[in-house]
Every structure is written in C-alpha cells, then in structure tokens.
Amino acid sequence: MLASMGTEYWYVHLPSGAKLRGETPMDAINRELNELVGRGWEPVSITSPYPNQSIYVMLKKVPS
C-alpha cells in the first residue's frame, strides 16, 4: 500500500487465487473487486495483460 498526502493507494492482482470457489476467473475478479469496493476502496485504473483471465487494479481508499 502507498500513502500520499493522507490518501492510501493499493495495487492488486485479481483474482487473488486464494479465494477461487470453482468459478470462472472473470466471476472471481468481479466478486473480489466488489468485496474491495464494499470495504471502501475505489478503482483508479485497471489493466488486463491477459484478457478474461486476470487484471491489475490500482485502488484508492475512499475517506469515511
């Protein structure tokens, strides 16, 4: 995680693999990203070197 002027940033690779539940990679990505958003993280940028398999997401912590 990075902190810049009081704002936290987090760069993650999804799906994490730790939480695969017999679902497709895209379903796991959507579920994990929704969980992060639910915990107050906002996607800033998303890149996908391997379409439909994995993504890299830069997240920003939303102030509470």
N, C-alpha and C positions, 0 to 999 in steps of 0.2 A: 504494500500500500504506500502511496505517496501522499504527503500533506503539503499544500501550497496555500499560504495566506488563510489558514483556517478551513480550507476545503480539502477533503480526503478524496483521493483517486485510487482506483484499484483496476489492474489489468488482469483479466482472467481468460482461461481457455475453457470452452464448453463443447461438448459435455465433459464433465469432470471425470467420468468413468467410475467414480466411487458410488454413484447413485443410479446406475443403469438398472432399470427394472423390467427387462425384457421388452423394451420399447425401441422404436427406431431412433437413430441419432438425432433427427430433427425434433421428434417428440421430447426427447430428453433435454435438448437445448432449450426448447420453449418452456418446459416445466422449470428447469433450473433458473432461467432468466426471469421468469415470473416470480420465483421464490426470492431472488435477489431484489427485484423491484419492490416486492412486498416488505422487504426489510429496510427500505429507504434508499436503495441505490438506483441511480438513473443512468441509462446507457448514454454515453457521449459519442462513441464511434464503434462500429462493428466491421470487422474484416473477416473474409472467409477464403482461406487459401485452398480449401478442399470443399467445394460446394456440396451441400446436403450431408456433410459428414462432421464438420467441426467449425467453430468460429472463435475469434478472439474479440473480447469486448473490453473497452475502456469504460469504467463506471465512475460516477461521481456521487458522493454521499449527499443526499438531499437534507438540508437543515431541518431539524424537527421543531 
